[in-house]
Amino acid sequence: MQDTYRTISTYSEGLYKEKGSKFLAFAWHVENEDDVKSHLAELRKKYFDARHHCYAYSIGATRSAFRMNDDGEPSGTGGKPIYGQLLSFNLTDILVVVVRYFGGVLLGTSGLANAYKSATREALSAATVVECTINHRYEIGFKYELMNDVMHILKENNLTPKRQQFDMQCKMEFNVRLRDSERIRTQFERLSGCTISLLP
């Protein structure tokens, strides 16, 4: 079962020049579309005098949210080649923006697409790529007397409890890698008096 994905852990930059035009590429790790909007606003403010701010992003382990934007460039010459590099590097949870300063010479559609692709590749090549696991988040409920049994299951599976609440009726949350999810859920379901539910 495929339960890993690749993203970048560091902000990075790239630069590509062609016939006087400068293409400045910026790559960020993002986790939602609010992150995307924030970085775009920040960049547009900083490089307000640039002609174009083309971008592409991909969010989610299965790339469930993605977008390409040409920002006034001929259709398919800006956002699409940027997104193509995200696919080529097999990355998600990432935003790349390429800021263009026009140099006075038209590059043509193929020249533009190559420039946006090359600038993006420079930024991604400079980034630190990390592999992450896809996890399920569970909440378990149990009586205090079951504490030792619960902790034993967690310990033998190298799971770290989070958001613990100890009382007569205890609650605890933990993350488990997708490939191990069903096996560990079954272990808790076999524990009489323990309830387990998958959290969104």
C-alpha positions, 0 to 999 in steps of 0.5 A: 500500500502506497502510504508515503508522499514527497514534499519540501521542508525548506523554502528555496529559490531559483533563477533563469534568464533568457533574452533579457527576461528574468524569471525568479522562482520561489518554492514553499511547503504549504498545507492549505489554500490559505498558505497559498494566498498568504505567500502570493500576497506577500510576493505580489507586494514585494515584486509589485513591479513585475509583469507576471506572477505565474504559479502552481500548487499541489496539496494533499497526499493524493494531490486532491487540491491543485491549481495552475495560473498563467497570470496573463501569459499565453495560455499554458505557458506559465502555470502548466510547465510549473505544475509539470515540474511538481509532477516530475519531482513527485512533490505535493504540499507545495507552491511554486511562484515564478515572477517574470521581469520582461526584458524587451524581447518576446520569447514565443510560447515554447520559449516562455514554457521552457523558461518557466519550467527551467526556473521552477526546476532550479528552485526545486533542485535547491530545496530539501525534499522529505518523505512523509507518511500518510497517517490515520488519527484515532481517538480511544476511550477506556476505563482507567483500569485498562491503562496498562493494556492500552499503554502496552499496545501503544508501546509495542507499536511505537505509537506516541499518545497525544491529547491525553485525558485521564479520569474514570473514563480516559481518552487518548489520541494517536496517529498511526501510519496508514499501512498499520491502521487496520491491524492496530485498530483491531488490537484495540477493538479486541480490548474489552471496554475500549472504544476506538474511532477514526478522527477526520 
